Amino acid sequence: MKIASFLEDIKFNELKPAVSLLLDTDFSKEIRVVFKKGQTMEDHQAPFAIIVQIVKGSIDFGVAGEVKQMVTGDIISLKPQVVHNLTATEESIVRLSLSKLDTLKRVKEV
């Protein structure tokens, strides 16, 4: 059994969102992305399907030429290779669920 918290030990980066691996399970990687207001993750894509959940805050989530405002509690799934971007409209904590085959390094490089 593994236990982690998305709300404890929050550390912001000044220049870009802070990315940390909270759980590495048998089937997924659960990643916390912490945004200061105004921070972005520019257009990028994942090689495998992903799930993104807003744990706290508000994110403008851009996909397929549309921007959806996602708020605390919202969740979205994307198929592989779908280009998307995120912009925090307030301090935010985001849960990113990756395939076990995907890498934390790739996310940190976005």
C-alpha positions in Angstrom: 0.0 0.0 0.0 1.2 3.5 -0.8 -0.3 6.8 0.5 0.4 10.3 -0.7 -1.2 13.7 -0.4 -1.7 16.3 -3.2 -2.2 19.0 -0.5 0.8 18.5 1.8 4.3 19.9 1.3 3.4 22.2 -1.6 6.4 23.9 -3.1 6.1 26.4 -5.9 8.7 27.2 -8.6 9.1 30.8 -9.5 9.5 30.4 -13.3 7.4 27.4 -14.2 5.0 24.9 -12.7 6.5 22.5 -10.1 6.2 18.8 -11.1 6.6 16.0 -8.7 5.9 12.2 -8.7 3.6 11.3 -5.8 2.9 7.7 -6.5 4.5 5.1 -8.9 2.0 2.3 -9.0 1.8 -1.0 -10.8 -0.3 0.6 -13.5 0.2 4.4 -13.4 2.2 7.4 -12.3 0.4 9.9 -10.2 2.0 13.3 -10.6 1.3 16.7 -8.9 1.7 19.8 -10.9 1.6 23.0 -8.8 1.0 26.3 -10.6 1.4 29.9 -9.4 -1.2 32.2 -11.0 -0.3 32.9 -14.6 2.1 30.0 -15.0 1.7 27.9 -18.1 2.5 24.6 -19.7 2.8 25.4 -23.4 1.4 23.2 -26.2 2.5 19.6 -25.7 1.3 16.0 -26.1 1.6 12.7 -24.3 2.5 9.4 -26.1 -0.2 7.6 -24.0 -3.7 8.5 -22.8 -3.7 10.8 -19.7 -6.2 12.0 -17.1 -6.0 15.5 -15.7 -7.9 16.6 -12.5 -8.0 20.0 -10.9 -7.4 19.3 -7.2 -7.5 22.9 -6.2 -7.7 26.2 -8.2 -8.6 27.1 -11.7 -6.9 26.2 -15.0 -7.6 27.4 -18.6 -7.2 24.1 -20.5 -6.6 24.5 -24.2 -7.3 21.6 -26.5 -8.4 21.3 -30.2 -8.5 25.1 -30.6 -10.8 25.6 -27.6 -10.1 26.8 -24.1 -12.1 25.3 -21.3 -12.0 26.7 -17.8 -11.5 23.8 -15.4 -12.0 24.3 -11.6 -11.6 22.4 -8.4 -13.0 18.9 -8.9 -13.1 18.9 -12.7 -11.4 16.0 -14.6 -10.6 15.4 -18.2 -9.2 12.5 -20.2 -7.2 12.8 -23.4 -6.2 10.2 -25.9 -2.6 9.8 -26.9 -0.9 12.6 -29.1 -3.6 15.2 -28.4 -2.0 18.6 -28.2 -3.0 20.6 -25.2 -1.9 23.5 -22.9 -2.6 24.7 -19.4 -2.6 28.2 -17.9 -3.4 28.8 -14.2 -5.9 31.6 -13.6 -5.1 31.3 -9.8 -2.8 29.2 -7.7 -3.6 25.6 -8.6 -2.8 22.0 -7.9 -3.3 19.5 -10.7 -3.3 15.7 -10.7 -1.8 14.2 -13.8 -2.3 10.4 -14.2 0.2 8.9 -16.7 0.6 5.5 -18.1 3.2 3.4 -16.4 5.1 3.5 -19.7 5.3 7.4 -19.7 8.1 9.3 -18.0 8.2 12.1 -15.4 11.2 13.5 -17.3 9.0 14.2 -20.3 6.5 16.1 -18.1 9.2 18.2 -16.4 10.5 19.2 -19.9 7.2 20.7 -21.0 
